[in-house]
Amino acid sequence: MPNDKLSTSMEDYLETIFILQNEGKSARSKDISEKLSVKKSSVTNALQLLSEGGYINYNKYSEVTLTDRGMKYAREVYKRHETIKEFFENVLQVDSELAEENACKIEHVIDKKVFDKLSCFLEFIMQSDITCVNIEKFRQVCEKS
């Protein structure tokens, strides 16, 4: 994770720009506003702050793009989000919507060391032979609780 820590909302803006760009869509204030369900004025203020911090290239009337610094930060936030969501869905068998909602909250506060361990565990579990790790038994035990 980058050393500089942005607020939860600023991380959400960077992640949204990252997602829009990866989907091949333009990241304009209007698009960001719609995706995050926030007012355009809030988006404008956030974009100005992110631009001042060197995370994005922002001009009021053009598409927003991530700088190298912003791209690095956004990738990390997105990776945390997707890893946590995958853990919830594939290991804990949490429904997709609930997994998404909780991953979005946790991605901002999880400690780097804890995240690295979670990521390693998820990778191990997903690549393990069923005879090595009985994930089905784990899931059955979880269903009872």
C-alpha positions in Angstrom: 0.0 0.0 0.0 1.2 3.5 -0.6 2.7 5.3 2.4 0.4 8.3 2.0 -3.0 7.5 3.4 -6.1 9.1 1.8 -9.5 9.3 3.4 -12.0 6.6 2.7 -13.9 8.8 0.3 -10.8 9.8 -1.6 -9.9 6.2 -2.0 -13.4 5.5 -3.3 -12.9 8.3 -5.9 -9.6 6.8 -7.1 -11.0 3.3 -7.2 -14.0 4.5 -9.2 -11.8 6.3 -11.7 -9.7 3.2 -12.0 -12.7 1.0 -12.6 -14.2 3.3 -15.2 -11.0 3.5 -17.1 -10.6 -0.3 -17.0 -14.1 -0.7 -18.3 -13.1 1.5 -21.2 -15.4 4.2 -20.1 -14.5 7.8 -19.6 -14.1 9.1 -16.1 -15.9 12.4 -16.2 -17.4 14.2 -13.1 -20.8 13.1 -14.2 -19.8 9.4 -14.6 -18.1 9.4 -11.2 -21.1 11.2 -9.6 -23.4 8.5 -11.0 -21.2 5.6 -10.0 -20.8 6.8 -6.4 -24.3 8.3 -6.0 -22.9 11.6 -4.9 -23.6 15.2 -6.0 -21.5 16.6 -8.8 -20.3 19.4 -6.5 -18.9 16.8 -4.1 -17.1 15.1 -7.0 -15.6 18.5 -8.2 -14.2 19.2 -4.7 -12.8 15.7 -4.4 -11.2 15.8 -7.9 -9.6 19.2 -7.1 -8.0 17.7 -3.9 -6.8 14.6 -5.7 -5.4 16.7 -8.5 -3.6 18.9 -6.0 -2.2 15.8 -4.4 -0.8 14.5 -7.7 -3.2 11.5 -7.9 -5.1 12.6 -11.0 -5.0 14.8 -14.1 -8.1 17.0 -13.8 -9.5 19.7 -16.0 -13.0 20.8 -15.4 -14.2 20.1 -18.9 -12.3 17.0 -19.8 -11.9 13.3 -18.8 -10.2 12.6 -15.5 -7.1 10.3 -15.7 -4.9 8.8 -13.0 -1.3 9.8 -12.7 1.3 7.1 -12.0 0.9 7.9 -8.3 -2.9 7.7 -8.5 -2.8 4.5 -10.6 -0.5 2.8 -8.0 -2.8 3.8 -5.1 -6.0 2.9 -7.0 -4.7 -0.5 -7.9 -3.9 -1.2 -4.3 -7.4 -0.2 -3.1 -9.0 -2.2 -5.9 -6.8 -5.3 -5.1 -7.8 -5.1 -1.4 -11.5 -4.8 -2.4 -11.4 -7.7 -4.8 -9.4 -10.0 -2.5 -11.6 -9.4 0.5 -14.8 -9.9 -1.7 -13.4 -13.1 -3.1 -12.6 -14.4 0.4 -16.1 -13.6 1.6 -17.7 -15.2 -1.5 -15.5 -18.2 -2.2 -14.4 -19.2 1.3 -17.0 -17.9 3.6 -19.9 -18.4 1.1 -21.3 -14.9 1.8 -23.8 -13.8 -0.9 -22.3 -11.5 -3.5 -24.1 -8.3 -2.6 -23.2 -8.6 1.1 -19.7 -9.5 0.2 -19.4 -6.4 -2.0 -20.9 -4.2 0.7 -18.5 -5.4 3.4 -15.4 -5.5 1.2 -16.0 -1.9 0.4 -16.0 -1.0 4.1 -13.0 -3.2 5.1 -10.7 -2.3 2.2 -10.1 1.1 3.7 -9.2 0.0 7.3 -7.5 -3.3 7.0 -3.9 -3.3 8.1 -1.3 -4.2 5.4 0.1 -7.1 7.4 -3.4 -8.5 8.0 -4.3 -8.0 4.3 -1.1 -9.8 3.2 -1.9 -12.8 5.4 -5.5 -12.9 4.2 -4.4 -12.7 0.6 -1.9 -15.5 1.2 -4.5 -17.6 2.9 -7.0 -17.1 0.1 -4.5 -18.0 -2.5 -3.5 -21.1 -0.5 -7.1 -22.2 0.0 -8.1 -21.6 -3.6 -5.1 -23.6 -5.0 -5.2 -26.4 -2.4 -6.1 -29.9 -3.2 -9.4 -30.9 -1.5 -7.4 -33.6 0.4 -5.0 -31.0 1.8 -7.7 -28.5 3.0 -11.2 -29.7 3.4 -12.9 -26.4 2.5 -16.3 -28.2 2.1 -16.1 -29.3 5.7 -15.3 -25.8 6.8 -18.3 -24.5 4.8 -20.6 -27.0 6.4 -19.4 -26.0 9.9 -20.0 -22.4 9.0 -23.5 -23.1 7.8 -24.5 -24.5 11.2 -23.4 -21.4 13.0 
